[in-house]
Amino acid sequence: MSAGAVRAGARRAGAVSAGVVSAGVVSAGERAQEEDYERAGLGGELTPGAAPALLLVDPARAYVDPACPLYAGAGAETAVEAMRELLPHARRAGIPVIVTRVVLRPDGSDGGVFFRKVPSLRVFVEGSPYAEFIEGLAPGDNDLTVTKQYPSAFFATALSTYLTSNGIDTLLIAGLTTSGCVRATALDAMQHGFVPVVVEEAVGDRDPGVHEANLFDIRHKIGEVWGVGRVKEYLSRA
């Protein structure tokens, strides 16, 4: 079996243990897809460093409240439970914790083209209850809160400077949603020189297919995708 197929099997087995899929069988199509990317030289392995930080991307009520147009369904709710499991491990490990939020002006003018493209971002205007943090995922006194108006946690914020000044080399990324702000943040982390590790069970999206496709792309072109168990083991050595 090729290295690509082995990785595919490991990924699917991890998803099974997290309750994401119902069968731990790698299809012929998935094997072919992995092997094609392997032949193309996509999917090299990044080794996380010894100085990680945990980044929770937009753990906002908007994604878990069925009354909100941005409600992301079961995918988001599953990710929230994994984030609640992961967060205390990061704090016990003593690593920096960063939590992002989206806050926009009432007219959305600071959201620019993004606000015009996604009108439902109006739920993040200042004072909206949907912009509030999900219970149990609000930043603590020693955590950094990053306020943003665009998908990436790096765009027009001081995040890169904060990470560099604190000697961080690896960013453990959880949050919502996989195809939007999580992917954009992982891409920018890589482009700024930080090793991005997306925590598989701790990210979610409204559509399972879109979620899986973006994890596949992140794994092969941007960073690493690890299960919660592997991340917790890594933190125990951090």
VENPEMO-V94362 format. One record per pair of residues at least 4 apart in sequence whose C-alpha atoms are under 7 Angstrom apart, sorted by the first residue. I is the first residue (numbers start at 1). J is the second residue. D is the distance in Angstrom with one decimal. If there is no record, write none. Layout:
# VENPEMO-V94362
[[I | J | D] [I | J | D]]
This chain:
# VENPEMO-V94362
[[1 | 5 | 6.2] [1 | 6 | 6.7] [2 | 6 | 6.3] [3 | 7 | 6.2] [4 | 8 | 6.2] [4 | 34 | 5.1] [4 | 35 | 5.4] [4 | 38 | 6.1] [5 | 9 | 6.1] [5 | 31 | 5.3] [5 | 34 | 6.2] [5 | 35 | 6.8] [6 | 10 | 6.2] [7 | 11 | 6.0] [8 | 12 | 6.2] [8 | 26 | 6.9] [8 | 34 | 6.9] [9 | 13 | 6.0] [9 | 26 | 6.0] [10 | 14 | 6.1] [11 | 15 | 6.3] [12 | 16 | 6.2] [12 | 24 | 5.6] [12 | 26 | 7.0] [13 | 17 | 6.4] [13 | 24 | 5.4] [14 | 18 | 6.4] [14 | 227 | 6.5] [15 | 19 | 6.2] [15 | 20 | 5.0] [15 | 21 | 6.0] [16 | 20 | 5.7] [16 | 21 | 5.3] [16 | 22 | 6.3] [16 | 23 | 6.6] [16 | 24 | 6.0] [18 | 201 | 6.7] [26 | 30 | 6.2] [26 | 31 | 6.7] [27 | 31 | 6.3] [28 | 32 | 6.1] [29 | 33 | 6.1] [30 | 34 | 6.2] [31 | 35 | 6.1] [32 | 36 | 6.0] [33 | 37 | 6.4] [34 | 38 | 6.1] [35 | 39 | 6.1] [36 | 40 | 6.3] [37 | 41 | 6.4] [37 | 42 | 5.2] [38 | 42 | 5.6] [38 | 43 | 6.6] [42 | 220 | 5.4] [42 | 221 | 6.4] [43 | 219 | 6.4] [43 | 220 | 3.8] [43 | 221 | 6.1] [46 | 195 | 6.9] [46 | 223 | 6.7] [46 | 224 | 6.6] [48 | 170 | 5.7] [48 | 195 | 6.0] [49 | 169 | 5.8] [49 | 170 | 5.8] [50 | 238 | 5.9] [51 | 167 | 6.9] [51 | 168 | 5.0] [51 | 169 | 5.5] [51 | 170 | 6.2] [51 | 238 | 6.9] [52 | 95 | 6.5] [52 | 168 | 5.6] [52 | 169 | 6.0] [52 | 170 | 4.4] [52 | 171 | 5.6] [52 | 172 | 6.9] [53 | 95 | 5.5] [53 | 96 | 4.9] [53 | 97 | 5.9] [53 | 168 | 6.6] [53 | 170 | 6.4] [53 | 171 | 5.2] [53 | 172 | 6.0] [54 | 90 | 6.8] [54 | 96 | 6.3] [54 | 97 | 4.8] [54 | 98 | 6.2] [54 | 171 | 6.0] [54 | 172 | 4.7] [54 | 173 | 6.2] [55 | 97 | 6.0] [55 | 98 | 4.7] [55 | 99 | 5.8] [55 | 171 | 6.7] [55 | 172 | 5.9] [55 | 173 | 5.0] [55 | 174 | 6.3] [56 | 98 | 6.2] [56 | 99 | 4.8] [56 | 100 | 6.4] [56 | 173 | 6.2] [56 | 174 | 5.0] [56 | 175 | 5.1] [57 | 99 | 6.1] [57 | 100 | 5.2] [57 | 174 | 6.1] [57 | 175 | 4.3] [57 | 176 | 5.9] [57 | 181 | 7.0] [57 | 182 | 6.4] [58 | 100 | 5.1] [58 | 101 | 4.8] [58 | 102 | 6.8] [58 | 175 | 6.0] [58 | 176 | 5.9] [59 | 133 | 5.7] [59 | 134 | 5.8] [59 | 137 | 6.6] [59 | 175 | 5.9] [59 | 176 | 6.4] [60 | 130 | 6.6] [60 | 131 | 5.6] [60 | 132 | 5.6] [60 | 133 | 4.6] [60 | 134 | 5.4] [61 | 65 | 5.9] [61 | 130 | 4.8] [61 | 131 | 6.2] [61 | 132 | 5.8] [61 | 133 | 5.9] [61 | 134 | 5.1] [62 | 68 | 5.7] [62 | 70 | 5.7] [62 | 71 | 5.9] [62 | 130 | 4.5] [62 | 131 | 6.4] [63 | 70 | 5.5] [63 | 71 | 4.2] [63 | 72 | 5.1] [63 | 76 | 6.5] [64 | 71 | 5.3] [64 | 72 | 6.4] [64 | 73 | 6.7] [64 | 76 | 6.5] [64 | 77 | 6.3] [65 | 71 | 5.6] [66 | 71 | 5.4] [69 | 120 | 6.6] [70 | 120 | 6.9] [72 | 76 | 5.4] [72 | 205 | 5.9] [72 | 206 | 4.1] [73 | 77 | 6.5] [73 | 206 | 5.8] [74 | 78 | 6.0] [75 | 79 | 6.3] [75 | 204 | 4.7] [75 | 205 | 5.4] [75 | 206 | 6.0] [76 | 80 | 6.2] [76 | 176 | 6.9] [76 | 204 | 4.7] [76 | 205 | 5.9] [77 | 81 | 6.6] [78 | 82 | 6.6] [79 | 83 | 6.2] [79 | 201 | 5.7] [79 | 202 | 4.2] [79 | 203 | 5.0] [79 | 204 | 5.4] [80 | 84 | 6.2] [80 | 202 | 6.6] [81 | 85 | 6.4] [82 | 86 | 6.1] [82 | 201 | 6.0] [82 | 202 | 4.8] [83 | 87 | 5.9] [83 | 174 | 6.8] [83 | 202 | 5.3] [84 | 136 | 6.5] [84 | 137 | 6.7] [86 | 90 | 6.5] [87 | 91 | 6.4] [88 | 92 | 6.0] [89 | 93 | 6.1] [89 | 232 | 6.8] [90 | 94 | 6.4] [90 | 95 | 5.9] [90 | 235 | 6.8] [91 | 95 | 6.2] [93 | 235 | 6.1] [93 | 236 | 6.6] [93 | 238 | 6.9] [96 | 143 | 6.7] [97 | 143 | 5.1] [97 | 144 | 6.4] [98 | 143 | 5.7] [98 | 144 | 4.7] [98 | 145 | 5.8] [99 | 139 | 6.0] [99 | 144 | 6.3] [99 | 145 | 5.0] [99 | 146 | 6.2] [100 | 145 | 5.7] [100 | 146 | 4.6] [100 | 147 | 5.8] [100 | 153 | 6.8] [101 | 146 | 6.4] [101 | 147 | 5.0] [101 | 148 | 6.2] [102 | 124 | 6.1] [102 | 131 | 6.8] [102 | 147 | 5.7] [102 | 148 | 5.0] [102 | 149 | 5.5] [103 | 124 | 5.4] [103 | 125 | 5.6] [103 | 126 | 5.5] [103 | 131 | 6.9] [103 | 147 | 6.6] [103 | 148 | 6.6] [103 | 149 | 6.3] [104 | 108 | 5.7] [104 | 110 | 6.4] [104 | 111 | 6.7] [104 | 124 | 5.9] [104 | 125 | 4.4] [104 | 126 | 5.7] [104 | 149 | 6.3] [105 | 109 | 6.5] [105 | 110 | 6.4] [105 | 125 | 5.5] [105 | 126 | 6.0] [106 | 125 | 5.3] [106 | 126 | 6.6] [108 | 115 | 6.2] [108 | 122 | 6.9] [110 | 149 | 6.8] [111 | 115 | 4.9] [111 | 149 | 5.5] [111 | 150 | 6.6] [112 | 116 | 6.7] [113 | 117 | 6.1] [114 | 118 | 6.1] [114 | 150 | 6.9] [115 | 119 | 5.6] [115 | 121 | 6.1] [123 | 128 | 6.2] [123 | 130 | 6.0] [123 | 131 | 6.8] [124 | 128 | 6.0] [124 | 130 | 6.5] [124 | 131 | 4.9] [133 | 137 | 6.3] [133 | 138 | 5.3] [134 | 138 | 6.7] [139 | 143 | 5.5] [139 | 145 | 6.5] [148 | 153 | 6.5] [148 | 157 | 6.8] [150 | 155 | 6.9] [151 | 180 | 6.3] [151 | 181 | 4.3] [151 | 184 | 6.0] [152 | 181 | 5.5] [152 | 184 | 4.8] [152 | 185 | 4.4] [152 | 188 | 7.0] [153 | 157 | 7.0] [153 | 185 | 5.4] [154 | 159 | 5.6] [154 | 160 | 6.4] [154 | 185 | 6.6] [154 | 188 | 6.5] [158 | 162 | 6.2] [159 | 163 | 6.2] [160 | 164 | 6.1] [161 | 165 | 6.0] [162 | 166 | 6.2] [163 | 167 | 6.3] [163 | 168 | 5.1] [164 | 168 | 5.9] [169 | 194 | 5.1] [169 | 195 | 6.3] [170 | 194 | 5.2] [170 | 195 | 4.5] [170 | 196 | 6.1] [171 | 194 | 6.4] [171 | 195 | 6.0] [171 | 196 | 5.0] [171 | 197 | 6.1] [172 | 196 | 6.2] [172 | 197 | 4.8] [172 | 198 | 6.0] [172 | 199 | 6.8] [173 | 196 | 6.9] [173 | 197 | 5.9] [173 | 198 | 4.7] [173 | 199 | 6.0] [174 | 198 | 6.2] [174 | 199 | 5.6] [174 | 202 | 5.1] [174 | 203 | 5.3] [175 | 182 | 6.4] [175 | 202 | 6.2] [175 | 203 | 4.9] [176 | 181 | 6.6] [176 | 182 | 6.1] [176 | 203 | 5.8] [176 | 204 | 5.8] [176 | 205 | 6.8] [177 | 181 | 5.8] [177 | 182 | 5.7] [177 | 203 | 6.5] [177 | 204 | 5.4] [177 | 205 | 5.0] [178 | 182 | 4.9] [178 | 183 | 5.8] [178 | 203 | 5.7] [178 | 204 | 5.4] [178 | 205 | 5.5] [178 | 211 | 5.8] [178 | 214 | 6.7] [179 | 183 | 5.6] [179 | 205 | 6.9] [179 | 210 | 6.8] [179 | 211 | 6.3] [179 | 214 | 5.8] [180 | 184 | 6.2] [181 | 185 | 5.9] [182 | 186 | 6.1] [183 | 187 | 6.1] [184 | 188 | 6.3] [185 | 189 | 6.0] [186 | 190 | 6.3] [186 | 196 | 5.6] [186 | 222 | 6.9] [187 | 191 | 6.3] [187 | 222 | 5.9] [188 | 192 | 6.0] [189 | 193 | 6.4] [189 | 194 | 5.2] [189 | 195 | 6.8] [189 | 196 | 6.0] [190 | 194 | 5.3] [190 | 195 | 5.9] [190 | 196 | 6.1] [190 | 222 | 6.5] [195 | 223 | 6.6] [196 | 223 | 5.0] [196 | 224 | 6.3] [197 | 223 | 5.9] [197 | 224 | 4.7] [197 | 225 | 5.6] [197 | 226 | 6.6] [198 | 224 | 6.2] [198 | 225 | 4.8] [198 | 226 | 6.3] [199 | 203 | 6.6] [199 | 225 | 5.9] [199 | 226 | 5.2] [199 | 227 | 5.6] [199 | 228 | 6.1] [200 | 225 | 5.9] [200 | 226 | 5.7] [200 | 227 | 5.1] [200 | 228 | 7.0] [201 | 227 | 6.3] [201 | 228 | 6.5] [204 | 211 | 6.5] [205 | 211 | 5.5] [207 | 211 | 6.2] [208 | 212 | 6.1] [209 | 213 | 6.1] [210 | 214 | 6.2] [211 | 215 | 6.3] [212 | 216 | 6.1] [213 | 217 | 6.3] [214 | 218 | 6.0] [215 | 219 | 6.0] [216 | 220 | 6.3] [217 | 221 | 5.8] [218 | 222 | 4.8] [218 | 223 | 5.8] [219 | 223 | 5.5] [219 | 224 | 5.2] [219 | 225 | 5.7] [226 | 230 | 6.2] [226 | 231 | 6.5] [227 | 231 | 6.4] [228 | 232 | 6.1] [229 | 233 | 6.3] [230 | 234 | 6.2] [231 | 235 | 6.1] [232 | 236 | 6.3] [233 | 237 | 6.9] [234 | 238 | 6.3]]
